[in-house]
Amino acid sequence: VKNLPFEATEADLRQLFSSFSEVKSVRVPKKNLQFTSHRSNNHRGFGFVEFLSRQEAANALQSLSNTHLYGRHLVLQYAQLDK
């Protein structure tokens, strides 16, 4: 999930995506501590949502393709998986 608003939390992402399918995990990477800002929710502007199956991921991607969160359009795409 790209273009994630800085107000958004992992709980916001979980709630948004779990309304369409079962979410296995949600991760929102934080910024390095030496570059902290005035925001208490100091993430990097993107996150990862993992589903139980490929079909659930595809359903969520299709259903939420034009979704806005806190006024920002979310950019949804599949992550590259290292094997």
C-alpha positions in Angstrom: 0.0 0.0 0.0 1.7 3.2 -1.2 0.8 6.8 -0.5 -0.3 6.0 3.0 -1.3 9.1 4.9 0.9 9.8 7.9 -2.1 9.8 10.2 -2.9 6.2 9.3 -2.0 3.4 11.6 -1.6 -0.4 11.3 -5.1 -0.7 12.9 -6.6 1.6 10.2 -5.1 -0.6 7.4 -6.3 -3.8 9.1 -9.8 -2.4 9.5 -10.0 -1.2 5.9 -8.8 -4.4 4.3 -10.5 -6.8 6.7 -13.9 -5.6 5.6 -13.2 -7.3 2.2 -11.3 -10.4 3.2 -9.4 -12.0 6.1 -6.1 -10.3 6.8 -3.1 -12.4 7.9 -0.8 -9.5 8.9 -0.3 -5.8 8.5 3.1 -4.0 8.7 3.8 -0.3 8.4 7.6 0.3 8.5 8.8 3.1 10.7 11.3 5.8 9.9 14.8 5.6 11.4 14.8 7.2 14.9 17.5 9.8 14.0 15.1 11.3 11.5 12.1 11.7 13.7 9.6 14.4 13.0 6.9 16.1 15.0 4.5 13.3 14.1 4.0 10.7 16.8 3.0 8.1 14.1 6.4 8.2 12.3 6.0 5.7 9.4 7.5 5.9 6.0 4.3 6.4 3.9 3.7 2.8 2.8 2.6 -0.5 4.3 2.2 -4.2 3.7 -1.1 -6.2 4.0 -0.8 -10.0 3.8 -3.8 -12.2 3.1 -4.5 -15.9 3.7 -4.8 -16.6 0.0 -4.0 -15.1 -3.4 -7.7 -14.9 -4.2 -8.4 -12.8 -1.1 -5.6 -10.5 -2.1 -7.0 -10.1 -5.6 -10.5 -9.4 -4.3 -9.2 -6.7 -1.9 -7.0 -5.2 -4.7 -10.0 -5.0 -7.0 -12.4 -3.7 -4.4 -10.2 -1.1 -3.0 -8.4 0.1 -6.2 -10.0 3.6 -5.9 -9.9 4.0 -2.2 -9.0 7.2 -0.2 -7.8 7.1 3.4 -7.6 10.4 5.3 -8.0 12.3 2.0 -5.1 10.5 0.2 -5.6 8.1 -2.7 -4.1 4.7 -1.8 -1.9 3.1 -4.4 -2.3 -0.7 -4.2 0.0 -3.2 -5.8 1.5 -6.6 -5.2 4.9 -6.7 -3.4 7.9 -8.6 -4.8 8.4 -11.7 -2.8 11.9 -12.9 -2.3 12.3 -16.7 -2.5 
